[in-house]
Amino acid sequence: MKTAVLAIIDASVLVSAFKADEDQHMTSLAFLSTSIECGVQLCAPAILFPETAAAFSRPGRNTRLASRIMEQIRVWTPIRIHPIDESLALAAEKVALECFIRGADATYTALADRLGAPLVTWDQELLARAPAGANATTPGNWIRQFS
């Protein structure tokens, strides 16, 4: 039986993929397309959707547009959402304490470590500070390594 290839994605990847004026828009789209075409299981902690929704709704205070974008994300991007249970929360707490990473971001790194999957992100702080077990990488680097 073939083992599924997993990748943890954070909100920075979704936002740049669905926001055409983002610098990394095309690379994020390529990452999502490649991962979906190759059957990679995208995963994220439950904080992903609220973080992404906030990134779209806060700048223009346009809840309606942000809601439509979130619907598109859920339809077009198959992501397995993992609940933030006590075990994941405690692992994230440890990451936050030891690596000086924001709490929400620590949940992504803790999930990556738990699942043994790379954390795909544009967040420079995560790329610099994530523990080795999170294997943090950019979408562009992930495409080059996976292809």
The 8 nearest C-alpha neighbors of each residue, nearest first, counted from 0:
[[1, 2, 3, 4, 38, 39, 5, 40],
 [2, 0, 3, 4, 38, 39, 5, 40],
 [1, 3, 4, 0, 5, 39, 40, 38],
 [4, 2, 5, 1, 39, 40, 38, 0],
 [3, 5, 39, 40, 2, 6, 38, 116],
 [4, 6, 40, 116, 39, 41, 3, 7],
 [7, 5, 41, 116, 117, 42, 118, 8],
 [6, 8, 118, 42, 43, 41, 119, 111],
 [9, 7, 119, 43, 118, 120, 42, 6],
 [8, 10, 11, 120, 12, 47, 43, 119],
 [9, 11, 13, 51, 12, 47, 14, 50],
 [10, 12, 14, 9, 13, 121, 120, 15],
 [13, 11, 15, 10, 14, 120, 9, 27],
 [14, 12, 16, 10, 15, 11, 17, 51],
 [13, 15, 11, 17, 16, 12, 18, 10],
 [14, 16, 24, 18, 21, 12, 13, 17],
 [17, 15, 27, 24, 28, 13, 14, 18],
 [16, 18, 14, 15, 13, 19, 24, 68],
 [19, 17, 15, 20, 16, 21, 14, 24],
 [18, 20, 21, 24, 17, 15, 16, 25],
 [19, 21, 18, 22, 24, 15, 23, 17],
 [22, 20, 24, 15, 23, 19, 18, 16],
 [23, 21, 24, 20, 15, 25, 19, 26],
 [22, 24, 26, 21, 25, 15, 27, 16],
 [25, 23, 15, 16, 21, 27, 26, 22],
 [26, 24, 28, 27, 23, 29, 16, 19],
 [25, 27, 29, 28, 23, 24, 139, 30],
 [28, 26, 16, 30, 24, 29, 25, 12],
 [29, 27, 16, 25, 31, 30, 26, 32],
 [30, 28, 26, 32, 27, 31, 33, 25],
 [29, 31, 27, 33, 28, 32, 138, 34],
 [32, 30, 28, 34, 29, 33, 35, 27],
 [33, 31, 29, 35, 30, 34, 36, 28],
 [34, 32, 36, 30, 35, 31, 29, 37],
 [33, 35, 39, 37, 31, 32, 36, 30],
 [34, 36, 38, 32, 37, 33, 39, 31],
 [37, 35, 33, 38, 34, 32, 39, 31],
 [38, 36, 34, 35, 39, 33, 32, 4],
 [39, 37, 35, 36, 34, 40, 4, 3],
 [40, 38, 34, 4, 5, 37, 35, 41],
 [39, 41, 5, 4, 38, 42, 6, 3],
 [42, 40, 78, 6, 7, 5, 39, 79],
 [43, 41, 79, 7, 78, 80, 6, 40],
 [42, 44, 80, 7, 8, 81, 47, 45],
 [43, 45, 81, 46, 80, 82, 47, 107],
 [44, 46, 82, 47, 80, 81, 83, 43],
 [45, 47, 44, 49, 48, 50, 103, 43],
 [48, 46, 50, 45, 10, 49, 44, 51],
 [47, 49, 51, 50, 46, 52, 45, 10],
 [50, 48, 52, 51, 46, 47, 53, 45],
 [51, 49, 53, 47, 48, 52, 46, 10],
 [50, 52, 48, 54, 10, 53, 49, 47],
 [51, 53, 49, 55, 54, 50, 48, 56],
 [52, 54, 56, 50, 55, 51, 57, 49],
 [55, 53, 51, 52, 56, 57, 50, 14],
 [54, 56, 65, 52, 53, 57, 51, 58],
 [57, 55, 65, 53, 60, 61, 62, 54],
 [56, 58, 60, 53, 59, 55, 54, 61],
 [59, 57, 60, 56, 55, 54, 61, 53],
 [60, 58, 61, 57, 56, 55, 62, 65],
 [59, 61, 57, 56, 58, 62, 55, 65],
 [62, 60, 59, 56, 63, 64, 65, 57],
 [63, 61, 65, 56, 64, 66, 60, 55],
 [62, 64, 66, 65, 61, 67, 56, 68],
 [63, 65, 67, 66, 62, 61, 68, 56],
 [64, 66, 68, 62, 56, 55, 67, 63],
 [67, 65, 69, 63, 64, 68, 62, 70],
 [68, 66, 70, 64, 69, 65, 71, 63],
 [67, 69, 71, 65, 70, 66, 72, 64],
 [68, 70, 72, 66, 71, 67, 65, 73],
 [69, 71, 67, 73, 68, 72, 74, 66],
 [72, 70, 68, 74, 69, 73, 75, 67],
 [71, 73, 69, 75, 76, 70, 74, 68],
 [72, 74, 70, 71, 76, 75, 69, 77],
 [75, 73, 71, 72, 76, 70, 77, 69],
 [76, 74, 72, 73, 71, 77, 70, 78],
 [75, 77, 72, 73, 74, 78, 31, 35],
 [78, 76, 75, 73, 79, 41, 74, 40],
 [79, 77, 41, 42, 76, 80, 43, 40],
 [80, 78, 42, 41, 81, 43, 77, 40],
 [79, 81, 43, 45, 44, 42, 78, 82],
 [82, 80, 44, 45, 43, 79, 83, 42],
 [83, 81, 45, 84, 44, 80, 87, 46],
 [82, 84, 87, 88, 45, 44, 81, 85],
 [85, 83, 87, 86, 82, 88, 89, 81],
 [84, 86, 88, 87, 89, 83, 90, 82],
 [85, 87, 89, 88, 84, 90, 83, 91],
 [88, 86, 90, 84, 89, 85, 83, 91],
 [87, 89, 85, 91, 86, 90, 83, 84],
 [90, 88, 92, 86, 91, 87, 85, 93],
 [89, 91, 87, 93, 92, 88, 109, 86],
 [92, 90, 105, 106, 94, 88, 109, 89],
 [91, 93, 89, 95, 90, 94, 88, 96],
 [92, 94, 96, 90, 91, 95, 97, 89],
 [95, 93, 91, 97, 92, 96, 98, 105],
 [96, 94, 100, 92, 99, 93, 98, 105],
 [97, 95, 93, 94, 99, 98, 92, 100],
 [96, 98, 94, 95, 99, 93, 100, 92],
 [97, 99, 100, 94, 95, 128, 96, 129],
 [100, 98, 95, 96, 97, 101, 94, 128],
 [99, 101, 95, 98, 105, 102, 104, 94],
 [102, 100, 104, 103, 105, 95, 99, 125],
 [103, 101, 105, 104, 95, 100, 106, 91],
 [102, 104, 105, 106, 101, 46, 107, 91],
 [105, 103, 106, 101, 107, 102, 100, 108],
 [104, 106, 91, 102, 108, 103, 107, 95],
 [107, 105, 91, 109, 104, 108, 103, 110],
 [106, 108, 110, 104, 105, 109, 111, 44],
 [109, 107, 111, 105, 133, 110, 106, 112],
 [108, 110, 106, 112, 91, 111, 107, 90],
 [109, 111, 113, 107, 112, 108, 114, 106],
 [112, 110, 133, 116, 108, 114, 109, 113],
 [111, 113, 133, 132, 115, 109, 110, 114],
 [114, 112, 110, 111, 115, 109, 116, 87],
 [115, 113, 111, 116, 112, 110, 5, 109],
 [116, 114, 112, 113, 111, 117, 132, 133],
 [115, 117, 111, 6, 114, 5, 7, 118],
 [116, 118, 134, 6, 135, 133, 111, 7],
 [117, 119, 135, 7, 111, 133, 8, 134],
 [118, 120, 8, 136, 137, 138, 7, 135],
 [121, 119, 137, 122, 9, 12, 11, 136],
 [120, 122, 137, 11, 123, 12, 119, 138],
 [123, 121, 125, 120, 124, 126, 11, 137],
 [124, 122, 126, 125, 121, 127, 120, 128],
 [123, 125, 127, 126, 122, 128, 100, 129],
 [126, 124, 129, 128, 122, 127, 123, 100],
 [125, 127, 123, 124, 135, 128, 129, 122],
 [128, 126, 124, 125, 123, 129, 135, 122],
 [129, 127, 125, 98, 126, 124, 130, 100],
 [130, 128, 125, 126, 127, 133, 131, 108],
 [129, 131, 132, 133, 128, 98, 134, 108],
 [130, 132, 134, 133, 129, 135, 112, 128],
 [133, 131, 112, 134, 130, 115, 111, 108],
 [132, 134, 112, 111, 108, 131, 135, 130],
 [133, 135, 117, 131, 132, 118, 136, 116],
 [136, 134, 118, 133, 126, 117, 119, 129],
 [135, 137, 119, 118, 140, 120, 141, 126],
 [136, 138, 120, 140, 119, 139, 121, 141],
 [137, 139, 141, 140, 30, 119, 27, 142],
 [140, 138, 142, 137, 141, 26, 143, 30],
 [139, 141, 143, 137, 142, 138, 144, 136],
 [140, 142, 138, 144, 139, 143, 145, 137],
 [143, 141, 145, 139, 140, 144, 146, 30],
 [144, 142, 140, 141, 146, 145, 139, 138],
 [145, 143, 141, 142, 146, 140, 139, 138],
 [144, 146, 142, 143, 141, 140, 34, 33],
 [145, 143, 144, 142, 141, 33, 37, 140]]
